[in-house]
Amino acid sequence: MEGYVYCFSNKSGIKVGSSSVSPQELLIELNLESEDPFVLELSKNVFDYKKKELMLVNLLSPFKNGEYYEIEVDKIESLFELFDEVAFVNNLIKEDDFKRIQSQIRKRKKLSDYFENGQIIRHVILFYEWSAEYNGEYDGN
């Protein structure tokens, strides 16, 4: 079965995992609930993604500290190179996918619970950063 293995990082360390959902989508979800935002370091589209994750976790076990790994990303990248790929997926999310994800998120959360009208909100997705002013009139639409 085709899926993704991925490597996220934040101030606490490195997280590795696998999913049938794109790592970019997981990152958006994860960062909605995290005070310490994650960054996508690596991802690879592979066959037998769960098996590949198990192999990766076993190889990284000496570097495990709680739920994170303490190892340099370039060393994990070398392990990713061992996996036969379907395709490398360190690309930006397509606009249609982003809108679909956004609409799913809006169904679950009201932004007015978190922001005030006129508040400046900083957005960061992968390598892009921008600011916008929150307008409660459009909350959940």
N, C-alpha and C positions, 0 to 999 in steps of 0.2 A: 504494500500500500504506500502511496506517495504522500509525503508530508515534509515538514521542515524541522531541522535542528537549528538552534539559535543560541546566541550568547548575548546577554544583557549585562550592563554594569551600572553601578551607582557608587556613592561614597562608601557604602558598606562592603562592597566587593563585587563579585561576578556571579551571575546566575546562568545556568545552562538548562536547556530543556528541549522538548519537541512538541509538535502540534500539527494537526491537519489544517489549522487556521494560519494565515500568514503572520509572521513575527511582527510586522508593522501594526496589524490589528491588535495583537496581544499587547504590544507596547502602549498603545493608546488606552486600552482598558486598564492596564497595570498602573499607568501614570495618573489615571483619574482617582485612584484610591491610595496613592503613595505620597508621603510628604517628601521623600527623597527620590526625585525622578530618575528613571532608568533611561539608558541610551542603548540603542541597538548597535552592538559591536560587530557581530557576524551572524550570518544566516545562510543556510544552504538547503535547497530543495532536493530531497533524496528519496529513494525507495526504502521501505522498511524503516521508517523514521523512529519508531519506538525502540527497535533493536539497536539503531545507531545511538540513540540517547543512552541506552543502558551501557553500551560500550564506552561512550564518552564519560559517563558518571563513574564507571569502574576505573578508568584510566586517571581520572582527576581526584579520586578518593583521598590520596595523601595530602591534597591541598584544601580539603574541606574544612571549613570553620563555621559551625552552625548550619545555616541554610545557604551560605555563600562559599565561594572558592577564593582563595588567595593565591593567584597566579597571574602572570602577565598574559594579556590578550594574544600576543604574537605566538605564545606557546600553544594556546588553544587553537589558533588559526592553523598551525601545523597539523594538529589532529584533524581538523575539518578537511584538510587537503587529502587525507586518507580515504574519505568517503567518496564513493562514486556519486556524481551529482546528476540531478535531472537538469538543474540550471542554477546558477548563482542568483540570489534574489535581493541583493542589497540595492534595490531600486526604490524610488518613491512610489507611494500608493497612487493608483490611478484616481482621477477626480471622482469618477462614479463610485468607486469603492469607498472613498473617503466620505462622500455624501451619505452612502448607505450606512456606514458605521456611525456617522453623526446622528442620523435619524434614529438608530437603535438606542444610542446613548440618551437622546432627548426623551425617549419614551420612558426611561427609567428615572431620570433625575430632572428636577426643576432647578435651573441655574440661579433663580431668585433666592434659593435657599443658601447660596454661597456668595452671591455678588449683589452690590447695590447699583442702582441706576447711575450711569456716568463713571463707574469705576473702570480704570484702565486694566486690561487683562493682557498678560504676556503669553503668547502661544509659542511653543517649541515643538516641532515635529522633525525628527531626524536632524538635518543640518540647517533647517530654516527656522527663523525666528521673526515674529512680528507682534505688534501690539494693536489692540482694538478697544473701543469703548463699549462697555456692556449696556444694552438697552433692553430693559425688562419687557417692553412691548412685544418683543419677538420670542420671548421665553417659551420653549416647547413647540414652536411652530415649525 
